[in-house]
Amino acid sequence: MEHLDWPFFDAKHRELAAALDAWCAEHLHVDHDADVDTQCRALVAQLGAAGWLRHAVAGEGEAIDTRAICLIRETLAAHDGLADFAFAMQGLGSGAISLAGTAAQRAHYLPRVARGEVLAAFALSEPEAGSDVAAMQCTATAEGDDYLLNGEKTWISNGGIADFYVLFARTGEGEAAPGTVRGSRGISAFIVDAGLPGFEIAERIDVIAPHPLARLRFTNCRVPKRQMLGAPGEGFKLAMRTLDVFRTSVAAAALGFARRALQEGLAQAKARPMFGARLADLPLTQAKLADMACTVEASALLVYRAAWLRDQGRTITKEAAMAKLMATEGAQRVIDAAVQLFGGRGVRRGEIVESLYREIRALRIYEGASEVQQLIIGRELLKG
């Protein structure tokens, strides 16, 4: 991991990345013969027991360390995609609590998340409000000391296995007149524990990379007002603050996938006989490897610039979007090139590059599709 010498990192970050890489090589175990729910719970418990999940949450009086989260995701992704997923969902699902939770909320949820005792989830997307988050229809209506939730959420990672969900719903503060576009105003955030009456898992969703996803349905689901995160009507801003952190970490995971693909491609090129020499001796192969390496390093620079800026207290809406766009689209190209270097073996189930190919495709959509990142970048540029 030569990039650890870059000035973006402090000594603690270098030590963290090196220690995690060594731990993964010796201790990380993923039972890919087990069902995905069992795998995720086992991985969360394993990561929690080893102390890695404490970096996914902010401790008392601490800020979220974006560079640490990104380095952990890059390292885990290079070893196993589901291990990265398990870590990431603990961070994303509890991120809003780290950023805006009361002392009681933080004390109740965050230590258990860090120990791997509970699974967290982030419930933002809806059937008609994915990329356009402001179009959400899920409502939270005040009634006495509670809110009544009604509506659906979909494409929710850890859906069906999470112990609690940070959920966003319309409470109506400051909205425009009836019949007009409501936009991002009047959205609030809540911590919703699994198993509440009126909360059901409407559908489990299978995707090309084996991750637990689900569609959630709420029918007069009663949530105490004390479970609101932050101020009423400020949920959209909180969601965007959370995504600024974890959108950058998605880019870091893509970087980890790309680095592993480059590593596998290099080894294959050196080992594979071709036309009386090695595949690596062909100029076309060398040109392809050069493009792969340049893409990986360019992505890394954008990822860790964004992470470093956020850790300095800067707003990184544009920088996070650039990092995610470049790293995920670039990783798709790098991994595709690695599959090509493997030839027929590259599409065989069980090969590392085949698994990477399935893993990366979703990251170009998760937490804002590439087209959404382009819109964000363009909007931010036009502000200047």
URUR-V393425 format. One record per residue. PHI is phi in whole degrees, 0 to 359 (NA if undefined). Layout:
{{PHI} {PHI}}
//
This chain:
{{NA} {299} {291} {296} {282} {294} {287} {295} {251} {267} {302} {297} {289} {297} {294} {299} {296} {295} {293} {293} {300} {293} {296} {300} {298} {261} {241} {296} {228} {237} {272} {287} {274} {279} {290} {295} {298} {297} {300} {295} {297} {294} {293} {299} {297} {294} {293} {291} {298} {278} {92} {286} {290} {297} {282} {277} {234} {267} {286} {302} {76} {254} {262} {295} {268} {295} {295} {297} {299} {294} {296} {294} {294} {300} {292} {297} {299} {294} {267} {196} {297} {288} {296} {299} {302} {299} {295} {299} {291} {296} {286} {296} {294} {252} {302} {293} {290} {299} {277} {222} {290} {288} {301} {292} {296} {297} {294} {283} {256} {296} {299} {289} {298} {295} {275} {77} {274} {228} {256} {251} {211} {239} {251} {242} {290} {228} {305} {245} {214} {258} {296} {265} {300} {294} {272} {299} {244} {302} {243} {229} {252} {293} {211} {64} {269} {232} {241} {257} {270} {218} {138} {228} {233} {216} {59} {271} {294} {70} {300} {95} {237} {290} {271} {206} {231} {273} {242} {244} {212} {279} {248} {94} {296} {67} {284} {289} {298} {306} {90} {254} {292} {274} {65} {268} {283} {73} {254} {236} {247} {222} {263} {244} {285} {297} {90} {293} {303} {90} {248} {227} {272} {284} {195} {268} {247} {269} {230} {294} {260} {289} {237} {282} {230} {204} {257} {252} {231} {237} {230} {48} {281} {271} {239} {300} {300} {294} {272} {291} {258} {73} {275} {301} {80} {256} {294} {296} {298} {294} {299} {291} {297} {296} {291} {301} {288} {274} {295} {297} {287} {299} {299} {294} {297} {300} {299} {298} {298} {294} {298} {295} {296} {297} {300} {294} {295} {299} {297} {294} {297} {287} {263} {274} {293} {203} {53} {80} {223} {247} {304} {294} {279} {282} {304} {297} {295} {297} {295} {295} {296} {297} {298} {299} {296} {297} {296} {298} {290} {296} {297} {300} {299} {292} {299} {277} {294} {299} {297} {296} {299} {296} {291} {270} {89} {274} {283} {235} {306} {290} {294} {294} {295} {298} {298} {294} {299} {293} {289} {285} {293} {294} {297} {302} {292} {295} {292} {299} {295} {295} {302} {297} {295} {278} {65} {302} {297} {294} {253} {278} {304} {104} {287} {300} {291} {294} {296} {299} {298} {287} {294} {289} {301} {292} {293} {285} {244} {307} {54} {104} {299} {304} {295} {295} {298} {297} {296} {298} {298} {298} {298} {294} {296} {286} {289} {287}}
//
